[in-house]
Amino acid sequence: MTSMTRYVLVVATAAALAGCATGPNKDDPFEPWNRVMYEKVHVPIDRDVMQPMVRAYIDIVPSPVRTAISNFFNNIDDFISAINDGLQGKREKMGNDLGRVLINSGVGMFGLVDIASQVGVERGNEDFGLTFGTWGFEQGPYLFIPLFGPTTVRDGTGWLVRIFGASPVGYIPDVPIRNTIYAFGVVDARYQAEGAVSFVGEAALDQYAFIRRAYLQRREYLLYDGNVPPKKEDE
């Protein structure tokens, strides 16, 4: 999978954001470079390559099959979340995520059917970036990587750990099959993010700043499980 999934995080907070601030941002010391990566590299590639690919995907693949593909990759995310639940000492969330994986991998035909959600088992949504944050590592500068999306040094490092060490897809010995799964992951992630991308394009005057703000707020919310401590200026 790619970090086009990051757009899914954007849509989770986009509705709560009425606008976005401009000017220097302490979390984004590389803003000039990041803006070029977003506006001059990412946006054209997404517009000219990814969006036509998603439209073809929607036209060719029936809706039930698209849902099954999304469920398959969400099941992998639940497995990764369970690992990070354990690393963070969150036993209840770990039980939920492991339960989701067992239910969906078994009764749900290798994750193609999301039975766990139907019976009310919630997703944990943990990852290695959040684990590093729980362990006390600073988030580091904000970065925007074309086709990967918004991230930070801490979150980007977490994704490297996932891709090269924790994802079960990486251990598939047949290279063509493994690469095919990765390719479907790219298309599915972009397909799931279509609503968020459209919303950002319509709602934000400064799309770059909007995405940055939404991403950082969402990551902070997840890091503290919704109980974000007040900042000094708020106090």
N, C-alpha and C positions, 0 to 999 in steps of 0.2 A: 504494500500500500504506500501511497505517497502522502505528503502532508497537505494535499488538497483537502484532507479531512479537517485541516485547520479552519476551513470555511464553515464547517459544521459548527465549530465553536463560535464563529462570528454570528451565525443566525440565532444562537441561543441567547445572545445578549442584545442583538441589534434592535429588537422591538422596544427595549428599555432605554435606548439612546435617542435623544431628540436632535442631537447635533454633535459636533466634536470641536474641541479647542484647537487653536493653531498656535504657532510659536515654538520656542525651544522646549524640548522635553528631556528631562533628566534620565529617563529610561532609554532614550534613543540618541546616543551621542553620534551615531553614524547615519543620521537622518538623510543628509544629501545623497550618500551612496545608496541607502535603502530606497529612497524615492526613485532614483534612476532604475534600480532593479525592479521595482513595482511598475512604474509608469511606462518605462521605455522597453523593458524586456518581458516582464510577466504578462502585462495586459495584452500586448499584441499577440503573444503566443497563445494565450488563453482564448482570445477572440477568434484567431484565425485557425487554430488547431483543435483546442480542447472543446470549444462550444460546438463546432460542426461534428466532432466525434460523438458528443453526447446526443445531439439531435439524431444522428444516424442510429445510435444505440437505442434510443426511444422508439424510433420508427421500425427497427428490425426486431428487437427483442420484446416479447409480450410482457405485459405488466407483472403477471405472477412470477415469471422467470426473473425479472429484475428484482422483485422483492426477495426471492430466494437467494439471489447472489448477494444482496445487501445483508441478509441474515447470516450468510456464511462468513462474511468478513466481520460482522459484529460479534460473531461467536469467537473469532480469534481475538478480537479486542477484549472480550470478557475474560479469556484465558490470561492475557497480559495483565489485565486489571487484577485478577486473583493473585498473581505473583507479587504485584506491588502492594496489594492489601497486606499480604504476609510480611513483606519487607517493612511496612509501616506499622505493623502490629495491630491492624484493624481486623479483628477476628470475625466480627459479625459480617462485615462487608466481604471478607474473603469467603465466608460460607455461602453468601448469596451468589457471588460470582462463580464459585466452583459449582454450586447447584445449577446455575444457568448453563454452564458448559456441559455438565453431565446430562441434564435434561434435554438440551437442544442437540447435543451430539448423538444422543441415543434415540429418544422418542422423536426428536426433530430432524432425523435423517442427516446427521453430520452438520447440523446447524442451519440447514436450508429452511426449516420452519421454526419460528421463534415461539415455542410452546411456553417457555419460562415467563415471557412478558404476558402471555395470555392468562397465566395463573397468578400474576402479580409479583413475581420475583424481580426486584429492581436491579438495574445495572450499577456497577460501582464507579466506572469511569475514572479509574486510577491509571497512572502511567509512570515511567521512570523519571520524567521531569518533576512530577509531583513528589515522588519518593525522595529525590535529591533535595527538594525544597524542605520536606519534612525533616530530613537529616541535618538541615542547617546551611546548605549551600545557597549562596546568593544567586539570584536569577541572571545576573550579568546583563550586558547590553541587549536591547531589542534588535532583531535582524529580520529582514525580509528576503527570502530565497526564492527566486523564480520557480514556479511550478510546485514548490514545496509549501510556500506560504509564510505567514508570520510565525516567528518563534523567538526564543532567547538563547543565549549560550547554554544555560542550564537545560532548557527543554530540547534544544537541538542535540545536546549530548545524550539526553535520554532516548531520543529517537535513534541515534546511532547504536546504542546498546540494544534497543529493540530489534532493529533491522539485522544486525550482525551477530546477535547472540540469543535473543529470547523468542523471536517469532518462529513458530513451528514450520512455516512455509520455507524458511531458509534451510531447513534440514531435509527437504525433499531431494533425494539423490538424482532424480531425472531432471536435468537442466531445462529442457524444453517445457516440461510440465510446470516446473517452478516459475519460469519466466512468463508462461501463459497466465498463471494465477496472479503474478505481480501485475501484469497488464490489465487483467480484469479488475484488480484492486484499484488501479489508477482511474479507470473509466467509471467504476462504481462510486468512488469517492467524489469525483467531479459531478457525477449524476446526482448524488445525494445533496451536493452543495448548490445546485442550480438555483433554488429559491433564495438562498442567502446571497449569492452573487448578484442576482437581479435586484434584491432589496437594497444592497449597498449602492448599486449603480443608480437607483432611483432616489434614495433618501439622503445621500451624503454629497455635499458640495466638495469636500476634500476627502476622497475615498481612502487615500492612504492613511490619514490621521484617524478616520473613522474605524478602519480595520485595526489599527494599532491599539486604539483605546478599548475597543470591544475585546480584543484578544487578551490584553493585559488584565482587564477587569475580570474576565471569565477565568483566567488562570489563577488569579488571586482568590476568587470565590471558591474554586475547586480545591486549592491548597488548604484553605481553612474550613473546608466542608460547609461553606455558607456562613460561617461565623467570623467574618473578617474583622480583625481588631481595629479600633479607631486610630487614624493617623494623628500625629502630634498636632497638626494644624486644626484637625477636627476637635481634638480635646480642648 
